[in-house]
Amino acid sequence: MNKNLPARYGILKRFSKNASEIKWFELPSHYVFHFGNAWEEKNDKGEDLIILWGCRFDNLDIEFTIEHPFLGKNWNSKITRFEFNLTTGKAKSDEYFTKRSTEFPFVNQDELGYKTRYMYFALDFDKVEDSQGARDNVIHSGFIKVDTETKKIIGEIPYGDKKSGGEVFFQPRDNAKSEDDGYLMTFVHSWETDISEFVMWDAKTMSKTPILRAELNQRVPNGFHGMFVH
């Protein structure tokens, strides 16, 4: 990551004929591994906006040639709302919950590309205990639910002591009544017992008590993530 250069975003209309129609925007230097969702809306002046939510790194310098490259530094990935004004050509970004380092934002996939109120973020460990098991399994300690309208954290679920897991996937409930009416699920691993579980929670209530726990016959690698397809 070159901190002397700005971050550039290119926005292309869906049915553009060629690359000359890209609109370019610049923001202060940063890096984003994962975005949660983006949508179109208008502001009070009637100007056309693209809203984008993601996890922003302002100082990323990872040595992948060493063991446990994510240990030893506080990367502090910040939940960020990006706003690109297609009318004026200006861009801005606002960060939230700067003391909570997060990654892997996720939304109800039925609403992808549309304005979503709820977004779920995997939480990084605030502190990693001094043990080989902890170092070998550092990934995420839990997750939070964020209301993108009020800009507040409205729920938090930890994976548990001496446990880590990946990002959560949202599955709507059959005949769901609201955007967050569904289930959150991921793989959780205990480095104390070396057992992996598939765990599900209620996304609407964000109760810390799981609604399903299924012990697996073998360990699921930390960081393993992707899409559930049905």
C-alpha positions as MATLAB code, in Angstrom:
seq = 'MNKNLPARYGILKRFSKNASEIKWFELPSHYVFHFGNAWEEKNDKGEDLIILWGCRFDNLDIEFTIEHPFLGKNWNSKITRFEFNLTTGKAKSDEYFTKRSTEFPFVNQDELGYKTRYMYFALDFDKVEDSQGARDNVIHSGFIKVDTETKKIIGEIPYGDKKSGGEVFFQPRDNAKSEDDGYLMTFVHSWETDISEFVMWDAKTMSKTPILRAELNQRVPNGFHGMFVH';
ca = [
       0.000    0.000    0.000;
       1.517    3.328   -1.118;
       0.369    6.009    1.329;
       1.658    8.737   -0.992;
      -1.000    7.949   -3.599;
      -4.774    8.424   -3.342;
      -7.294    5.594   -3.506;
      -9.166    5.710   -6.814;
     -12.663    4.367   -7.466;
     -14.133    3.940  -10.923;
     -17.919    3.798  -11.379;
     -19.337    2.522  -14.662;
     -23.001    2.562  -15.626;
     -24.570   -0.889  -16.022;
     -25.140   -0.582  -19.749;
     -22.094    1.444  -20.740;
     -20.610    0.783  -24.157;
     -16.939    1.308  -23.283;
     -14.498    2.304  -20.557;
     -14.542    5.984  -21.536;
     -17.772    6.308  -19.551;
     -16.085    5.456  -16.233;
     -16.382    8.215  -13.626;
     -13.281    8.372  -11.438;
     -13.212    9.483   -7.803;
     -10.280    9.981   -5.428;
     -10.103    9.617   -1.657;
      -7.194    9.677    0.806;
      -4.957    6.605    0.597;
      -6.499    3.392    1.989;
      -7.170   -0.252    1.145;
     -10.328   -2.376    1.337;
     -10.366   -6.163    1.235;
     -14.150   -6.566    1.437;
     -17.236   -4.461    0.748;
     -20.674   -5.270    2.174;
     -23.137   -3.642   -0.205;
     -23.700   -0.672   -2.500;
     -26.815    1.063   -3.796;
     -28.097    4.158   -5.554;
     -30.003    6.972   -3.837;
     -30.619   10.724   -4.061;
     -29.702   13.349   -1.476;
     -31.838   16.299   -0.341;
     -30.683   18.283   -3.379;
     -31.816   15.592   -5.793;
     -28.223   14.654   -6.671;
     -27.430   11.067   -7.671;
     -25.327    9.132   -5.166;
     -23.689    5.727   -4.907;
     -23.471    4.548   -1.279;
     -20.885    1.866   -0.496;
     -20.106    0.194    2.842;
     -16.869   -1.642    3.558;
     -13.963   -2.236    5.952;
     -11.182    0.277    5.353;
      -7.506   -0.062    6.220;
      -5.510    3.156    6.453;
      -2.175    1.478    7.113;
      -1.781   -1.931    5.522;
       1.668   -3.491    5.347;
       1.397   -7.262    5.666;
       4.369   -9.621    5.384;
       2.923  -12.845    4.000;
       6.354  -14.446    4.059;
       6.221  -14.814    7.856;
       4.136  -17.050   10.084;
       0.988  -15.405   11.493;
       1.251  -12.167    9.476;
      -1.853  -10.705   11.128;
      -0.338  -10.887   14.621;
       1.740   -8.212   16.302;
       0.008   -5.177   14.806;
      -3.352   -3.515   15.295;
      -4.610   -3.215   11.728;
      -7.830   -1.568   12.920;
      -9.999   -2.063    9.883;
     -12.673    0.624   10.134;
     -16.329    0.253    9.182;
     -16.713    2.954    6.536;
     -19.565    4.496    4.556;
     -18.368    5.778    1.187;
     -20.434    8.281   -0.765;
     -19.837    9.000   -4.456;
     -21.775   11.956   -5.874;
     -22.346   11.280   -9.571;
     -23.751   14.768  -10.056;
     -20.890   16.810   -8.578;
     -18.057   14.314   -9.074;
     -17.090   14.512   -5.387;
     -16.536   11.653   -2.946;
     -16.355   11.371    0.819;
     -16.070    8.678    3.475;
     -17.203    8.456    7.096;
     -15.892    5.911    9.587;
     -17.744    4.396   12.522;
     -16.898    2.386   15.646;
     -13.187    3.070   15.159;
     -12.227    1.105   18.285;
     -13.717   -2.104   16.836;
     -11.612   -3.742   14.142;
     -13.853   -5.660   11.726;
     -13.879   -7.539    8.443;
     -16.135   -9.578    6.115;
     -19.265   -7.381    6.013;
     -22.368   -9.290    4.980;
     -26.013   -8.477    4.212;
     -29.200  -10.303    3.289;
     -28.274  -11.418   -0.230;
     -31.859  -10.961   -1.425;
     -31.260   -7.226   -0.906;
     -27.816   -7.060   -2.520;
     -27.577   -3.932   -4.670;
     -30.492   -2.313   -2.858;
     -30.450   -0.139    0.249;
     -29.938   -2.412    3.234;
     -30.475   -1.326    6.807;
     -28.665   -4.188    8.521;
     -25.097   -5.325    8.006;
     -23.101   -7.970    9.880;
     -19.347   -7.659   10.521;
     -16.836  -10.214   11.820;
     -14.918   -8.914   14.859;
     -11.151   -9.119   15.120;
      -9.611  -10.199   18.426;
      -8.954   -7.220   20.716;
      -6.117   -9.163   22.318;
      -4.650  -12.570   21.504;
      -3.636  -14.716   24.458;
      -0.022  -15.821   24.648;
      -0.385  -19.434   23.543;
       0.435  -21.420   20.431;
      -3.209  -22.427   20.059;
      -4.354  -18.830   20.054;
      -1.652  -17.723   17.615;
      -2.452  -20.570   15.223;
      -6.169  -19.777   15.273;
      -6.360  -16.017   15.292;
      -9.101  -14.983   12.876;
     -12.360  -13.617   14.341;
     -13.724  -13.567   17.882;
     -17.397  -12.961   17.051;
     -19.590  -10.603   15.055;
     -21.744   -7.501   15.348;
     -24.975   -6.298   13.744;
     -24.941   -2.685   12.551;
     -27.918   -0.463   11.718;
     -26.737    1.584    8.719;
     -29.518    4.140    9.230;
     -28.879    4.977   12.882;
     -25.133    4.185   12.589;
     -25.294    2.104   15.775;
     -24.225   -1.395   16.819;
     -27.469   -3.137   17.767;
     -26.172   -6.595   18.599;
     -22.970   -8.499   19.339;
     -22.311  -12.233   19.592;
     -18.934  -13.622   20.768;
     -17.864  -17.088   19.667;
     -16.667  -17.934   23.172;
     -13.521  -18.363   25.216;
     -10.624  -19.962   23.325;
     -12.721  -20.051   20.150;
     -12.512  -18.372   16.778;
     -14.614  -18.362   13.647;
     -15.165  -16.798   10.266;
     -17.646  -14.329    8.879;
     -21.344  -15.030    9.198;
     -23.711  -15.864    6.360;
     -27.307  -14.610    6.468;
     -30.143  -16.909    5.378;
     -33.669  -15.422    5.297;
     -36.366  -17.290    7.182;
     -39.143  -18.793    5.047;
     -41.833  -16.120    4.599;
     -39.588  -13.537    6.253;
     -41.370  -10.438    7.567;
     -38.386   -8.085    7.537;
     -34.881   -7.677    6.122;
     -33.246   -9.166    9.238;
     -35.782  -11.966    9.770;
     -33.512  -14.955    9.352;
     -30.459  -16.849   10.537;
     -26.737  -16.158   10.860;
     -24.330  -19.068   10.542;
     -20.615  -19.847   10.471;
     -17.957  -22.373   11.474;
     -16.495  -21.992   14.973;
     -13.318  -23.738   16.116;
     -12.075  -24.365   19.661;
      -8.281  -24.381   19.810;
      -8.503  -25.918   23.296;
     -10.433  -29.026   22.195;
      -9.516  -28.911   18.463;
     -13.213  -29.323   17.607;
     -15.099  -27.405   14.910;
     -18.820  -26.709   15.003;
     -21.415  -25.346   12.611;
     -23.399  -22.775   14.597;
     -26.552  -20.747   13.853;
     -28.119  -17.754   15.627;
     -31.316  -15.728   15.262;
     -30.365  -12.633   13.231;
     -33.360  -10.568   14.316;
     -33.002  -10.977   18.074;
     -29.204  -11.436   18.086;
     -29.595  -13.702   21.105;
     -26.213  -15.025   22.235;
     -27.780  -18.473   22.665;
     -27.419  -20.417   19.385;
     -30.487  -22.009   17.832;
     -28.342  -24.800   16.384;
     -24.924  -26.307   17.140;
     -23.580  -29.218   15.111;
     -20.213  -30.732   16.028;
     -18.239  -31.687   12.912;
     -16.252  -34.834   12.327;
     -13.173  -32.880   11.322;
     -11.736  -29.442   11.703;
     -12.718  -26.745    9.217;
      -9.670  -24.609    8.328;
      -9.668  -21.150    9.892;
     -10.505  -18.460    7.414;
     -12.435  -20.876    5.203;
     -15.229  -18.830    3.699;
     -17.455  -18.535    0.689;
     -21.086  -18.699   -0.351;
     -23.699  -21.216    0.762;
     -25.673  -22.259   -2.320;
     -29.029  -24.031   -2.211;
];
